[in-house]
Amino acid sequence: MQTATTLDVLRTSIAKLRENGARIGLVPTMGALHEGHLTLIRRAREECDSVVASIFVNPTQFGPNEDLDAYPRQLAEDAAMLEAEGCAFLWAPEPQEMYPDGFVTSISVSGVSEGLCGAARPGHFDGVATVVNKLFNQVAPDMAFFGEKDFQQLAVIRAMARDLDLTRPHVHSIVGVPTVRESDGLAMSSRNRYLSEGDRAAATTLPQSMKTAIARIEDGEPVAPVLAALEGELLQAGFASVDYAVLADSASLAPLERLSGSPARLLVAARIGTTRLIDNMAVCA
């Protein structure tokens, strides 16, 4: 596996990958890799000739009171995991390489970036859209792969690609890969490592309560009381607060008061201990 930390080296290396018409897949990450990330690499390898992974802890998507400095950084370990999975190239720039002196541009995606995590983390999705757009321009992949666990992020990236007429990758070649879960149902996340033993055990209430709520909604029960019950179950289990529990249209992420026949999603964000967990699951219309 080759590694680049500067844009000049990246561009030269990508050009060599393309010499034989290789189909390139990109897997953007912030490192601290786990099985969820490796699943993205495997999916990309299935559909592309060469896989490029990026590791960049993006400062512009962290708020002033968030965990940028504490975010785990383990580049050597991550690189070894990527190489073992057959990743062809690692793009691991420093912040100064991604945001040189004088950088003043930001991309804002209205609609899908508002509400949900966008309401709790002002400016977060501007940072996500900007850095992903830069990654797309730098690597020019044929396809890009993202986990559905960050469902709002995926919607923002697809909207950006559509609105800016991106061709590498085109909006339809931005692939959402289903969430990878622990054996007890908790969605895999780099932030799970912050959970204490007791909080980790209690956190399993999140996916369990979501499944119960989905079954009730699909059986025709009114949405509002079902979501209120879900929030109550989380608080009773030891969660400190629930940022949101929303039934939303899968495409627009507009909140739904009832199933409308279109694909829907249950999205939840809740805090336990010092950790904010997010999760989402499909709801059959």
C-alpha positions as MATLAB code, in Angstrom:
seq = 'MQTATTLDVLRTSIAKLRENGARIGLVPTMGALHEGHLTLIRRAREECDSVVASIFVNPTQFGPNEDLDAYPRQLAEDAAMLEAEGCAFLWAPEPQEMYPDGFVTSISVSGVSEGLCGAARPGHFDGVATVVNKLFNQVAPDMAFFGEKDFQQLAVIRAMARDLDLTRPHVHSIVGVPTVRESDGLAMSSRNRYLSEGDRAAATTLPQSMKTAIARIEDGEPVAPVLAALEGELLQAGFASVDYAVLADSASLAPLERLSGSPARLLVAARIGTTRLIDNMAVCA';
ca = [
       0.000    0.000    0.000;
       1.277    3.451   -0.947;
       0.839    6.455    1.334;
       0.798   10.165    0.533;
       0.791   13.135    2.876;
       1.082   15.873    0.226;
      -1.226   16.733   -2.630;
       1.525   16.593   -5.262;
       2.383   13.008   -4.349;
      -1.300   12.079   -4.237;
      -1.984   13.422   -7.720;
       1.052   11.694   -9.211;
       0.070    8.400   -7.618;
      -3.588    8.636   -8.680;
      -2.487    9.339  -12.248;
      -0.409    6.131  -12.184;
      -3.393    4.153  -10.875;
      -5.432    5.441  -13.809;
      -2.834    4.607  -16.479;
      -4.435    1.216  -17.088;
      -7.999    2.475  -16.785;
      -8.392    1.430  -13.149;
     -11.764    2.112  -11.554;
     -11.015    3.931   -8.286;
     -13.104    3.754   -5.127;
     -12.683    6.226   -2.271;
     -13.391    5.525    1.395;
     -13.096    8.756    3.413;
     -12.442    8.273    7.154;
     -11.172   10.131   10.192;
      -9.153    7.117   11.309;
      -9.540    5.129   14.540;
     -10.682    2.350   12.231;
     -12.984   -0.479   13.240;
     -14.922   -3.238   11.508;
     -17.411   -0.720   10.118;
     -14.675    1.067    8.192;
     -13.168   -2.203    7.011;
     -16.563   -3.233    5.664;
     -16.486   -0.107    3.489;
     -13.036   -1.073    2.195;
     -14.270   -4.571    1.331;
     -17.336   -3.213   -0.471;
     -15.134   -0.801   -2.419;
     -12.789   -3.633   -3.411;
     -15.764   -5.608   -4.725;
     -16.803   -2.793   -7.041;
     -13.531   -1.090   -7.952;
     -10.067   -1.996   -9.231;
      -8.181    0.131   -6.703;
      -9.277    1.497   -3.329;
      -8.046    4.787   -1.903;
      -8.733    5.432    1.787;
      -8.287    8.827    3.375;
      -7.540    9.452    7.036;
      -8.020   13.052    8.082;
      -9.394   14.326   11.387;
     -11.207   17.305    9.930;
     -11.096   20.307   12.286;
     -13.816   22.243   10.460;
     -16.539   19.768   11.429;
     -15.835   20.012   15.164;
     -17.545   22.655   17.291;
     -15.746   24.720   19.965;
     -16.874   22.404   22.765;
     -16.348   19.125   20.905;
     -13.602   16.524   21.109;
     -11.166   17.469   18.321;
      -8.077   17.206   20.534;
      -9.315   14.020   22.197;
     -10.332   12.319   18.947;
      -8.242    9.112   18.688;
      -5.333    9.206   16.262;
      -3.571    5.917   15.461;
      -2.208    6.290   11.962;
       0.267    3.396   12.089;
      -2.339    0.924   13.357;
      -4.918    2.162   10.872;
      -2.485    1.893    7.965;
      -1.709   -1.710    8.887;
      -5.425   -2.547    8.952;
      -5.975   -0.940    5.544;
      -3.036   -2.761    3.997;
      -4.300   -6.080    5.364;
      -7.638   -5.443    3.617;
      -5.980   -4.812    0.262;
      -6.324   -1.037    0.184;
      -4.103    0.292   -2.623;
      -3.459    3.813   -1.377;
      -3.702    5.877    1.804;
      -4.166    9.645    1.646;
      -3.237   11.056    5.060;
      -2.726   14.834    4.835;
      -1.931   17.165    7.708;
      -4.421   20.015    8.401;
      -2.073   22.565    6.796;
      -2.064   20.540    3.571;
      -5.857   20.405    3.464;
      -6.431   23.967    4.674;
      -3.403   26.082    3.700;
      -2.955   29.651    4.910;
      -5.609   31.903    3.412;
      -8.229   29.167    2.985;
     -11.623   30.936    3.070;
     -14.118   28.689    1.233;
     -16.972   26.747    2.817;
     -19.812   24.706    1.309;
     -23.226   24.852    2.951;
     -25.981   22.413    1.992;
     -29.407   23.670    3.033;
     -32.364   21.453    3.850;
     -30.901   18.060    4.665;
     -28.186   19.607    6.856;
     -30.751   21.384    9.041;
     -32.344   19.752   12.059;
     -31.204   16.487   13.642;
     -27.409   16.636   14.154;
     -27.291   19.890   12.223;
     -29.317   21.605   14.942;
     -27.186   20.210   17.757;
     -23.869   20.858   15.988;
     -24.001   24.212   14.148;
     -21.558   24.343   11.271;
     -20.779   20.628   11.449;
     -22.172   19.712    8.052;
     -20.573   22.743    6.391;
     -17.264   21.255    7.507;
     -18.264   17.798    6.273;
     -19.438   19.042    2.862;
     -16.338   21.167    2.366;
     -13.799   18.479    3.224;
     -15.599   15.753    1.261;
     -15.818   18.009   -1.780;
     -12.074   18.582   -1.482;
     -11.456   14.839   -1.198;
     -13.565   14.211   -4.299;
     -11.588   16.847   -6.227;
      -8.251   15.534   -4.969;
      -8.832   11.837   -5.665;
     -11.469   12.112   -8.445;
     -12.836    8.648   -7.589;
     -15.304    6.763   -9.742;
     -17.197    5.704   -6.624;
     -17.218    6.709   -2.961;
     -18.376    4.647    0.003;
     -19.911    5.888    3.257;
     -21.542    4.111    6.183;
     -25.284    4.548    6.628;
     -24.709    4.984   10.352;
     -24.137    8.697    9.657;
     -27.307    8.842    7.584;
     -27.664   12.628    7.620;
     -24.045   12.987    6.541;
     -24.709   10.657    3.603;
     -27.751   12.724    2.604;
     -25.721   15.947    2.771;
     -22.949   14.509    0.602;
     -25.393   13.221   -2.003;
     -27.179   16.590   -2.127;
     -23.851   18.384   -2.554;
     -22.790   16.069   -5.385;
     -26.132   16.537   -7.129;
     -26.260   20.321   -6.768;
     -22.642   20.906   -7.802;
     -22.888   18.548  -10.808;
     -20.031   16.387   -9.612;
     -19.026   13.719  -12.094;
     -16.277   12.013  -10.065;
     -18.098   10.557   -8.282;
     -21.581   11.181   -9.644;
     -24.340   11.291   -7.035;
     -25.495    7.794   -8.018;
     -22.017    6.371   -7.435;
     -21.953    7.568   -3.826;
     -22.713    4.302   -2.086;
     -24.305    3.976    1.342;
     -23.202    0.796    3.118;
     -25.442   -0.637    5.882;
     -24.440   -0.006    9.487;
     -22.152   -2.608   11.056;
     -23.206   -3.560   14.577;
     -21.676   -5.222   17.600;
     -23.060   -8.612   18.603;
     -25.424   -6.883   21.058;
     -26.790   -4.542   18.388;
     -24.921   -1.333   19.215;
     -23.757    0.448   16.072;
     -19.980    0.405   15.715;
     -18.414    3.799   16.290;
     -15.017    5.215   17.166;
     -16.743    6.996   20.043;
     -17.852    3.725   21.667;
     -14.381    3.513   23.217;
     -15.292    6.487   25.415;
     -18.051    4.522   27.157;
     -17.500    3.221   30.676;
     -18.318   -0.427   31.285;
     -21.679    0.460   32.807;
     -22.559    2.941   30.072;
     -21.552    0.442   27.412;
     -23.998   -2.100   28.809;
     -26.775    0.482   29.069;
     -26.127    1.729   25.535;
     -27.642   -1.429   24.071;
     -31.024    0.007   25.047;
     -30.684    2.351   22.065;
     -30.951   -0.201   19.229;
     -33.379   -2.349   21.218;
     -35.774    0.530   21.857;
     -35.497    1.658   18.253;
     -36.526   -1.776   16.991;
     -39.508   -1.783   19.347;
     -40.557    1.688   18.197;
     -40.263    0.719   14.534;
     -42.438   -2.358   15.036;
     -45.118   -0.218   16.701;
     -45.002    2.423   13.955;
     -45.189   -0.201   11.228;
     -48.219   -1.683   13.039;
     -49.972    1.649   12.619;
     -49.596    3.216   16.066;
     -49.421    7.045   16.190;
     -45.828    8.215   15.779;
     -45.632   10.902   18.486;
     -46.435    8.704   21.517;
     -44.211    5.919   20.186;
     -41.266    8.307   19.963;
     -42.044    9.691   23.416;
     -41.964    6.157   24.790;
     -38.621    5.530   23.078;
     -37.151    8.633   24.721;
     -38.508    7.543   28.088;
     -36.934    4.103   27.766;
     -33.533    5.636   27.007;
     -33.673    8.018   29.962;
     -34.786    5.230   32.271;
     -31.876    3.076   31.074;
     -29.346    5.725   32.066;
     -29.023    8.025   29.088;
     -28.523   11.612   30.265;
     -30.522   13.202   27.446;
     -32.039   12.580   24.036;
     -31.113   15.168   21.409;
     -33.720   13.859   19.000;
     -35.824   10.848   18.100;
     -37.398   11.504   14.708;
     -39.241    9.588   12.014;
     -38.115   11.169    8.748;
     -38.426   10.790    5.001;
     -35.354    8.867    3.836;
     -34.585   11.250    0.973;
     -35.332   14.725    2.342;
     -35.016   13.904    6.072;
     -38.181   15.949    6.600;
     -39.939   14.835    9.821;
     -42.991   12.622    9.372;
     -46.043   12.459   11.613;
     -47.140    9.231    9.942;
     -45.916    6.773    7.331;
     -46.687    8.128    3.867;
     -45.806    5.250    1.554;
     -42.298    6.561    0.862;
     -39.171    5.070    2.465;
     -38.748    6.346    6.020;
     -36.016    6.317    8.634;
     -35.988    6.434   12.416;
     -33.065    8.587   13.554;
     -31.952    8.998   17.167;
     -29.167   10.859   18.950;
     -28.722   10.501   22.705;
     -26.043   11.164   25.294;
     -24.808    8.657   27.848;
     -21.977    9.588   30.165;
     -19.771   11.945   28.157;
     -20.576   10.267   24.847;
     -23.094   11.222   22.186;
     -24.386    8.204   20.255;
     -26.295    8.309   16.992;
     -28.187    5.551   15.217;
     -30.779    5.096   12.501;
     -32.845    2.272   11.072;
     -35.119    1.862    8.071;
     -38.879    1.890    8.602;
     -41.094    0.061    6.103;
     -43.829    2.315    4.740;
];
